[in-house]
Amino acid sequence: MYDRILVPLDGTAFSEQAIGTAIAVARRSSGAIFLATVEVPPPATLLRVGIEGAARSAMADYLDRTAERVSAESIAVSTAVLKGPAADMLERHRNDVGATLTVMATHGRGPAARAWLGSVTDQFVRWTTAPTLLVRPEENDAPVALDATPSIDRILVTLDGSALSEAALTPALELARLFDSALSVTRLVVYPNTPESVYLPDATTAIEAKLEKGRAAAERELVAISDRLRAEGVEVRTVCRVARHAAEGILEVADDEKANVIAMATHGRGGVGRLLLGSVTDKVLRATDRTMLIVHPSMD
């Protein structure tokens, strides 16, 4: 499944930190890597002195040098300098080369606070129709070790009871197979949004009854899903909890399960437009320091 891997770069050490993970995936899938960068138009005042062609040539040289390093790891690699709106052009290129996975760093040109995605990455994960593996780069400019193997020994898959959220299962299973990883599948039961006041008689009892009913249903769903995954030959643990807030609950489960990767669909119950991440996924993505596997469910 992950035998054609797109790696967007912007010339920084931050973006290059995705390459090692991409190589690890490609090595296990006998796959190829497609390095791509997007040409940023120079200011109009510089166009007059012909710097545009020089900039494009410098980008191509950078990609060629990087490709040589990847090729030295016995991985097939190709390069492309794209021109146009960055996120849009990257998705078009991914589709053109048939990449089934994009691996990219969560920071692009210039370091940003960890709580915010680089703007291109932020747009791309909203538009792409293939899974995206988002790698958290180290906050330094040290040379990237391309032969370093990422730690992916447990993947947390988060569900909410909807078919849309289950879209993350198959991509997570594929990643688990490549790295011989275990899966943890979690289903949180979130406190209901209810107009009932806890000061009213029996309100607390009513809320607890709703939570218990939801938990029982969630546990049945997890049993069915875990049986299906175990039939695929992977180790699976299930976690069902009551949580005040979904994103905080997911992060707590990830800590407890010692998960290296969190896999989530971008839509949950009652899906939203493709240009918007589901609110819970968005909050987890911005809060965690773990690698995340982001999946867009098919809306067909």
DAKA-V63953 format. One record per backbone hydrogen bond with DSSP energy under -0.5 kcal/mol. CO is the residue of the C=O (numbers start at 1). NH is the residue of the N-H. If there is no record, write none. Layout:
co,nh
CO,NH
CO,NH
This chain:
co,nh
1,3
3,32
4,100
4,101
5,34
6,103
7,36
12,16
13,17
14,17
15,18
16,19
16,20
18,22
19,23
20,24
21,25
22,26
23,27
24,28
25,29
26,30
26,31
31,76
32,5
33,35
33,78
34,7
35,80
36,9
37,39
37,82
39,41
39,84
43,46
43,47
44,48
46,49
46,51
47,50
50,54
51,55
52,56
53,57
54,58
55,59
56,60
57,61
58,62
59,63
60,64
61,65
62,66
63,67
64,68
65,69
66,70
67,71
68,72
70,73
70,75
71,74
76,33
78,35
80,37
80,82
82,39
85,89
86,90
87,91
88,92
89,93
90,94
91,95
92,96
93,97
94,98
94,99
100,131
101,6
102,104
102,133
104,135
106,118
113,116
118,122
119,123
120,124
121,125
123,126
123,127
124,127
124,128
131,102
132,134
132,294
133,104
133,135
134,292
135,106
135,137
138,140
144,146
145,148
148,150
150,152
153,182
154,260
154,261
155,157
155,184
156,158
156,263
157,186
159,188
162,166
164,167
165,168
166,169
166,170
167,171
168,172
169,173
170,174
171,175
172,176
173,177
174,178
175,179
176,180
176,181
177,180
182,155
183,237
184,157
184,186
185,239
186,159
187,241
188,190
189,243
192,194
197,200
200,203
202,206
203,207
204,208
205,209
206,210
207,211
208,212
209,213
210,214
211,215
212,216
213,217
214,218
215,219
216,220
217,221
218,222
219,223
220,224
221,225
222,226
223,227
224,228
225,229
226,230
227,231
229,232
229,234
230,233
235,183
237,185
239,187
241,189
243,191
245,249
246,250
247,251
248,252
249,253
250,254
251,255
252,256
253,257
254,258
254,259
255,258
260,291
261,156
261,263
262,264
262,293
263,158
264,295
266,278
268,271
273,276
278,282
279,283
280,284
281,285
282,286
283,287
284,288
291,262
292,134
292,294
293,264
294,132
295,266
295,297
